[in-house]
């Protein structure tokens, strides 16, 4: 819980300009609800869609959130219902990512924003052990180019501030926009990038994460885990942790 709320707080605080002033929010695949709780703390009115009943019950009972136990296909909202939609580590599980994004784009207001984040298969080719890169539940894998291509095919264009700051990541903020047919021209070059990344992954015994070494990354992760455990011990309940991080936004 401490780790999840720490990530949610950092995410909202770092990208606050995209969230503030958004009133009607949808968290598609809301999981254990940390992001939705933080958005509500900023004054939003959030709804979560979560197909897992245990996650949904936890969010309702512990965090007081409005969670619907549905899939995307089961959810029914009128066009223009939301001015903000979040899709975090969900799109890679969907069998028709472009079709799913088209549905979500229809639920956006004309000036609405959708946040999309997925695992970066290009980065994971460097950071993960050989044979440990693919997740059985990930139907599609994305790198920065293919995420933006999927959004473009669904009638979504990345906001300029997002492109400038987040363009090298598999994460961005998008709005409704015209289809850009020039994006397809970059496909062959991206294919070369991914072939090289996969060839490197399959030839290495030890991961080679960008900007670090495997050993340094291992030490860093474990230092963070220890700090998280010590910090979380100050709180008695999950709700106290949630309220603590919400207070940091004010």
Secondary structure, DSSP 8 states (H G I E B T S, - for coil): -HHHHHHHHHHHHHTHHHHTT--EEEEET-TT-HHHHHHHHTT-EEEEE-S-HHHHHHHHHHH--EEE---TTT----TT-EEEEEEES-GGG-S-HHHHHHHHHHHEEEEEEEEEE--BHHHHHHHS-TT-S--TT-S--B-HHHHHHHHHHTTEEE-HHHHHHHTTSSEEEEEE----GGGGGGHHHHHHHHHHHHHHHHH-SS---TTS-HHHHHHHHHHHHHHHHHHHTT-SSHHHHHHHHHHHT-
